[in-house]
Amino acid sequence: MTELLTGSQILCRVLREQGIDLLFGYPGGAIMPFYHALPEYPELRHVLVRHEQAAAHAADGYARASGRPGVCVATSGPGATNLVTGLATAHMDNTPVVAITGQVSRAMLGRDAFQETDIIGITQPITKHSILVEEVDELADAVREAIAVATEGRPGPVLVDVPKDVQTGKAEWGAGRGDAGAQGRRGAPFCDAATLRPSAAASDLDHAARLITAAERPLIMAGHGVILAEAYEELRQLAERTGIPVITTLLGISAFPESHPLHLGMPGMHGEVHVNRAIQQADLIIGVGLRFDDRVTGNLAAFARGARVIHLELDPSEVGKNVPVAVGLVGDARALLGALLQRVDRRECGAWRAEIASYVRPRPESYRGDLSPEAILRAIEEETGGRCTIVSDVGQHQMWVAKLYRYQRPNSHITSGGLGTMGFAVPAAMGVALARPDEPVWAISGDGGFQMNMQEIATMVQEGIPVKMAVFNNGYLGMVRQWQQFFHGRRYSATPIWSPDYVRLAEAYGIPGRRVETGAEVEDAVREALERPGPALVEFQIEQEANVFPMIPPGASLSEPIEAEPGRLVPA
Ligand SMILES: Cc1ncc(C[n+]2csc(CCOP(=O)(O)OP(=O)(O)O)c2C)c(N)n1
């Protein structure tokens, strides 16, 4: 039996068919037919954001936390262009976000019609795929394809642009089409069955295993690919079988438990000295699901000169892109790690681990006073028992959140790594909270990034989304101020930043708000935020000129860390 439906009804039906039940969006002229149809489909929950950028970040956070595609909706023109930063963020971090945008009617296309923007042209470089749907009877398959492209293989954002008259046009929705894949992607990891088989040749796997056996100073570097492939167990087994220490990149954090004796820490620009030193001394690096980007490698010419590289990676175009590889293994990280596991002998790497342990030095003092980022993060860890997801923004606090919290559970740290998008944390945390209703979600921001998307508190209140927000208020755009201090002779140009009274801001939104000015109040404030139902805001007035140490200066090698403020002595 077939039914004649409008394009808008087809959009709703096909989203349901594909297992989608949550949309983040904002209406407007060119998407009104879709919003007209939406109330007929109460199984599709719509969250009205306060800015379309937030819709894209929320969809991104939802996808990262749930393992399912996140969907955002916007109107044409300014609605669509407001999605751009969110789509670029998802693109850089490989998140399956599907954006549905309204477009002016087909007859108006190309005439500079009201709110007409070439969103396909704009988003082509920052999406995996973008498509303008030109016929209503192509709409259902366009959405199916969009979801497939977004989720399969290396995930990424896809945009579907739907002219208004395609939304109002009619087409048949028939037997054999509806509901076929309703449960299809629910809960499944992003990689499909085909890519779960390692496509790497057995001879390459054997070669890699021989290199692992022969290496005296091997390291594993785990990236976001481990989390996307849910390869936690295989990674742990490989490390334990071989005794090879594990480094987790910013996006690889929480791919490996931090309490594990083989966990070393984060590499790169703000990586620990012993981690970067181990990289520089290594004779073998097994990179899993990462792209060796410049924040990880520092000066490429001087990166791990003595190391051969085995690169396990889903996307063949990444292999050899930034670092030359001895063996490239293309495929799903879980399958490849599993295949390697069967080929490597048990070993300890004892001498090498002892050597790395000798590199470890006391953490350089980066802040004065007892209201330290470490104390705040320790309080969150203790008050939640580690059972929470941390979503960070971008800046100094992001590095503290990455380094000072001890992540034990898989995929419990979410941040914008590739694009480094300030304003990400608050809206992304809304998506995370809806994906994980049974645990607290903390959005941790600086006073700069928080002010970029703090309007979303209204969304949380209207929709009952219980995000706990922490603002690390240092009165500066801290990370930029740090660079100015180190590399621009302390010229603090445009980095002092005024904030509103956050307690009164919270009050205006009708949520609990608290200002913490001393270390003694930290635990109580965190506990109170957790105990109060719904969203809550805590402002921590941290030291104004605290710095993130160590730091590899831009362009320098991993062997050249700055460990103290210029003019101060390196701690012994
Ligand atoms: C959208 C956006 N604009 C500008 C930047 C450049 N940037 C990186 S970190 C930073 C400072 C962040 O300040 P704040 O949010 O207060 O966090 P803090 O570094 O003080 O922890 C800036 C401006 C960025 N990453 N994203």
The ligand as a MOL file (V3000), in Angstrom:
LIG
                    3D

  0  0  0     0  0            999 V3000
M  V30 BEGIN CTAB
M  V30 COUNTS 26 27 0 0 0
M  V30 BEGIN ATOM
M  V30 1 C 35.5740 30.5190 17.9220 0
M  V30 2 C 36.9880 30.7600 18.3310 0
M  V30 3 N 37.5020 31.9980 18.3140 0
M  V30 4 C 38.7710 32.2220 18.6880 0
M  V30 5 C 39.5650 31.1790 19.0850 0
M  V30 6 C 41.0090 31.4320 19.4960 0
M  V30 7 N 41.2140 31.0850 20.8940 0 CHG=1
M  V30 8 C 41.7280 29.9010 21.3110 0
M  V30 9 S 41.8170 29.7620 22.9440 0
M  V30 10 C 41.2040 31.3030 23.1710 0
M  V30 11 C 41.0130 31.8680 24.5410 0
M  V30 12 C 39.9320 31.1780 25.2850 0
M  V30 13 O 39.6110 31.9370 26.4080 0
M  V30 14 P 38.6190 31.4030 27.5150 0
M  V30 15 O 37.3970 30.8530 26.8560 0
M  V30 16 O 38.4120 32.4250 28.5300 0
M  V30 17 O 39.3900 30.1270 28.0840 0
M  V30 18 P 40.8140 30.0840 28.8550 0
M  V30 19 O 41.8860 29.9450 27.8170 0
M  V30 20 O 40.9600 31.3490 29.6530 0
M  V30 21 O 40.7200 28.8570 29.6960 0
M  V30 22 C 40.9360 31.9210 21.9470 0
M  V30 23 C 40.4190 33.2910 21.7880 0
M  V30 24 C 38.9960 29.8910 19.0460 0
M  V30 25 N 39.6910 28.8080 19.3740 0
M  V30 26 N 37.7110 29.7070 18.7030 0
M  V30 END ATOM
M  V30 BEGIN BOND
M  V30 1 1 1 2
M  V30 2 1 2 3
M  V30 3 2 2 26
M  V30 4 2 3 4
M  V30 5 1 4 5
M  V30 6 1 5 6
M  V30 7 2 5 24
M  V30 8 1 6 7
M  V30 9 2 7 8
M  V30 10 1 7 22
M  V30 11 1 8 9
M  V30 12 1 9 10
M  V30 13 1 10 11
M  V30 14 2 10 22
M  V30 15 1 11 12
M  V30 16 1 12 13
M  V30 17 1 13 14
M  V30 18 2 14 15
M  V30 19 1 14 16
M  V30 20 1 14 17
M  V30 21 1 17 18
M  V30 22 2 18 19
M  V30 23 1 18 20
M  V30 24 1 18 21
M  V30 25 1 22 23
M  V30 26 1 24 25
M  V30 27 1 24 26
M  V30 END BOND
M  V30 END CTAB
M  END
